[in-house]
Amino acid sequence: MNQNSNHKSDQYLRTAVELSPHGLEQMFEAAIESAPNGIVIVTGSGAIAFANRETERLFGYSREELLGQSVEILVPERSRLEHPRYRADFFAHPNTRLMGVGRDLYGLRKDGTEIPVEIGLTPIQIDAGLFVLGVVVDISERKKAEEALRKSAEELKRSNAELEQFAYVASHDLQEPLRMIAGFLQLLEQRNKEQLDEKAKTYIDHAVNGATRMSQLINDMLEYSRVKHKSVRPVTVDLNKCLDSATANLQRRIQESGAVIRREDLPKVNGDPTQLSQLFQNLLGNAIKFQRKGVSPEVQISFRRDGSLWLFSVRDNGIGIGEEYYEKIFLIFQRLHGQKEYPGTGVGLSICKKIVEQHGGEIWVESTPESGSIFCFTLPAN
Ligand code: ADP
């Protein structure tokens, strides 16, 4: 420590506690010795000039073994050759920096094992010359935690894919026996018209209706699992075309309900055109379906830029949704009404959510019951 810095630190410390020069030295020594990170000071030629207690613990060398040695003994063999070049570069441009940004750093211990580390480098200029102060942090625990997280994310992804595959196969295979049940029940009714009384016919009707409903549910479930099944190969999609196709598919319902649809000129995005058409179709279909008695549906489709996203909204003047159901309605098979009131399977919005999230966006609803709802969703703009 040169005179100048000694004087400065001295002054600084004296503002808090009264210390003799010896006391000050002791304090610095204790701080460095008990620091939780390895502290190594290296000369321009790469010799270890100083190492603290934590460095001994980290690398398994005693201080006597380290002092005067080349710092490269702490570097794994595979990186040893290039290390002098990095060192020379540091001394040519001495500034505070993290070592090896963007690559995994490892320290080599005396017993030949390696530890993952993070190393901060700082130049220190003292009377004896320019040195580099290296602060070594053992990141083994963090690495372990990261690895565990990566493994469980992978496991989750795998089990999700398995579950989706299961849902797909199961729903596909359930369709056929269901068709048989409905078909043979109808055949039974036709062939035995004379023998069956009214009660028996009603029972058969109920059974056929049940089978048809189940078939609808399974079909929608298939549709839901297909969203992930088809891998999205993004192309540039003109959302006006998606909306055109959605309104064309809903033409009959639009006419029957007298719905008025207002729309803006929509932007282009990257995505899957079929899925984005389906997204508009489901939202638009709901906006028309969940109308108040005696009020003809009015739907407004708008958008605006929100930072790096497009924010779209589909606003209707329908029955609205209570705030307590804002999350629930996006879950599969969740409905707020009976079949007779408003038909449906409760799958449409869960498909919308899947599509939007698959495209990197979010979907939510804002609503005033008895007045209308606004379904909002975002899509990345670039
Ligand atoms: P479905 O339309 O088949 O019932 P969805 O998943 O599309 O299934 O919708 C789930 C529920 O969310 C609906 O049953 C309805 O209660 C509510 N909902 C959806 N869209 C609207 C809307 N525009 N206005 C009012 N309620 C809606």
Residues whose N, C-alpha, C, O or C-beta is under 5 A from the ligand:
A	BS01	ADP	N286 A287 F290 G318 I319 G320 I321 I329 Q334 R335 L336 H337 P343 G344 T345 G346 V347 G348 L349 S350 S373
